Amino acid sequence: MLKISLDALITVDAIARRGSFAGAAKELYRVPSTISYTVSKLEEDLGVPLFERFGPKVTLTPAGEELLREGRHLLKAAGDLECRVRRVASGWETEFSIAIDSVLSPSGLIDDITAFYGVADQTRLRLLKEELSGTWEALLDRRADLLIGAAGAGPSGGGYSAEPMGKVRFVFAVAPTHPLAAVGHPLTKADLAAHRAVAVSDSARQLQARTVGLLFGQDTLSVPDMQTKHQYQLAGLGFGFLPEPFVRQDIRDGLLVEKQVEESRAEETLYLAWRTGEEGAALKWWRERLRTSPPLERMWPSR
């Protein structure tokens, strides 16, 4: 008889991520005594300690780390099996994940999500925010089922389908108080080298990370998303290219100054993308919805 159940693996995983039995209990909607019993029973059955206890905080023992490392593969396989069984039975995915590039705002999908819940058969919806190559990686790693606003051409190797959503123009902008605001000629590399750039960090873990508009050795302030980059440039902390819809009103209001540069940034094509060969009902619904009601304009963040 198997001594390790999926429920026990789920419990161990939650404890490891939360750092305590109480944190795992909160996440799993259980009382702490149930979490403690599940772990004690598993340790007794296996004959090894899985956690070191330090008051309310716990850490995995080497045996616990090995159990969780392999156990997470089992949990993923069980989750995939659940999705396949449910899809066969109803056509709807158990969970559907959408990764949105940080250049766009998820709030622009409120009406779409409301409509989705009106027709979906108990499909859980999950939204992720990724940056640059990390958006494509989320699809290839199966962390996302659909990409909205994936930037540039996808990675080589295929395995996915993509449709252009539209193009976005980027403008070079600085705060009025920034030294570059007073320069009267198109900015050269020499002009830029003396100042700090603000850049969005690529969220890719395996794919080659992208860097855009940076000089070798450039002093760079790296930020987690485009919204933060926009705010920091408004505050005068550095320079960089920003999507024109982000800064249109700021430039009109004098909060940012658009500057010409000798090496401008080309327009970027943004894509919808999904894995080839997957035809669940949720994916079909979202593809059709976003084709008939293009989301790009309503997903630009409003100030």
Sequence and secondary structure as in RCSB ss.txt:
>XXXX:A:sequence
MLKISLDALITVDAIARRGSFAGAAKELYRVPSTISYTVSKLEEDLGVPLFERFGPKVTLTPAGEELLREGRHLL
KAAGDLECRVRRVASGWETEFSIAIDSVLSPSGLIDDITAFYGVADQTRLRLLKEELSGTWEALLDRRADLLIGA
AGAGPSGGGYSAEPMGKVRFVFAVAPTHPLAAVGHPLTKADLAAHRAVAVSDSARQLQARTVGLLFGQDTLSVPD
MQTKHQYQLAGLGFGFLPEPFVRQDIRDGLLVEKQVEESRAEETLYLAWRTGEEGAALKWWRERLRTSPPLERMW
PSR
>XXXX:A:secstr
  S  HHHHHHHHHHHHHSBHHHHHHHHT  HHHHHHHHHHHHHHHTS  EEEETTEEEE HHHHHHHHHHHHHH
HHHHHHHHHHHHHHHSS SEEEEEEETTS GGGGHHHHHHHHHH SS EEEEEEE THHHHHHHHTTS SEEEEE
ESS  TT  EEEEEEEEE EEEEE TTSGGGG  S B HHHHHTS EEEE    SSS     S  TT  EEEESS
HHHHHHHHHTTS BEEEEHHHHHHHHHHTSSEEE BSS    EEEEEEEETT   HHHHHHHHHHHHS  TGGGS
   
